[in-house]
Amino acid sequence: MKIISFETKDYELADFARAKEYGLEATLNTQPLTRENLSAADGYEGVTTLGFSDLRAPVIEELARRGVKYLATRTVGFNHIDLGAAKQCGIRVSSAFYEPYNVADFTVMLMLMLLRKAKISVCRALVNDFSLDGMCGREMRHLTVGILGAGRIGRAVIRNLSGFGCTILYYDPCVPEGGIPGAQAADPDTIYRTCDILSLHMPLTGENRHMINADVFAKMKPGALLINTARGGLVDTQALTEALESGRLGGAGLDTIESEEGAVHIDLRARIVAKRDLFYLKQFPNVIFTSHYAFFTEEAASAMVQCALKSLSLFERGEKNPYEIG
């Protein structure tokens, strides 16, 4: 089967070179898929993209009209795809899988950096300021950490934290009876009111958009920290900004925010960028903003391409696809 990859990155080339092992003939395109370059998909039954292609209903419908049958996103999240439109058009969709250690390790790193004020220390060192004023931190063993979402990544974060001696609370309605070793189940309200660190680990849906909002920040312990390595839309950016400005929130480690599209994974040094929320947030001394790269390890980058190739091959052969959505 002939497939085309959009948003192809240099670090993916070695894995795409294995396409023939899956019975696929791959064409590589470095641009995101948009309405303007839809004609590039002509003659291909399978399409694979990363997360910044336009996969809303009009594009999905046009892909189907042009003969595309299968769509494999090389991302774990799939909130950028109109799944309803895909189903209606008969396009089968799959997402990627990688082991959770990359994001879990990154999450704990952000916690420690905020607790020990690493951003301030690094910035001072760049101008030869090695003073200790305002640098006194906190130790994890005395803190309570709340995990919202205890899937693969959330559980890996819990395992990572178990060695620090902190108290760990979690909320996830899908966790079966018996719970998670080393952590205690709690309702969200209890987590908001009692935790020193709140960490998010769930997909973005229509129901949980802005679940972390002004009401939640008002409930949280003064000086608590927020970590988001999941999806930017889980947090109301305006409410987050106000909580930081007021001093209610002690800091935030953000690998993603809701206005990141068109900014992350791009060199913007010589451009005017209309992303006021992002640039205002990242100037806070107690905010660490990273460019949505918690996932980005050699192991994960390879796994995402291999998932896409395997998915498209399974679709074509009519075999059960464990990566299929819906």
Sequence and secondary structure as in RCSB ss.txt:
>XXXX:A:sequence
MKIISFETKDYELADFARAKEYGLEATLNTQPLTRENLSAADGYEGVTTLGFSDLRAPVIEELARRGVKYLATRT
VGFNHIDLGAAKQCGIRVSSAFYEPYNVADFTVMLMLMLLRKAKISVCRALVNDFSLDGMCGREMRHLTVGILGA
GRIGRAVIRNLSGFGCTILYYDPCVPEGGIPGAQAADPDTIYRTCDILSLHMPLTGENRHMINADVFAKMKPGAL
LINTARGGLVDTQALTEALESGRLGGAGLDTIESEEGAVHIDLRARIVAKRDLFYLKQFPNVIFTSHYAFFTEEA
ASAMVQCALKSLSLFERGEKNPYEIG
>XXXX:A:secstr
 EEEESS  GGGHHHHTTGGGGT EEEE  S   STTGGGGTT SEEEE TTS BSHHHHHHHHHTT  EEEESS
S  TTB HHHHHHHT EEE     THHHHHHHHHHHHHHHTTHHHHHHHHHTT    TT     GGG EEEEE  
SHHHHHHHHHHGGGT EEEEE TTS TT  TT EE  HHHHHHH SEEEE     TTTTT B HHHHHHS TTEE
EEE S GGGB HHHHHHHHHHTSEEEEEES  TT TTTTTS  TTS    HHHHHHTTSTTEEE  S TT SHHH
HHHHHHHHHHHHHHHHHT   TTB  
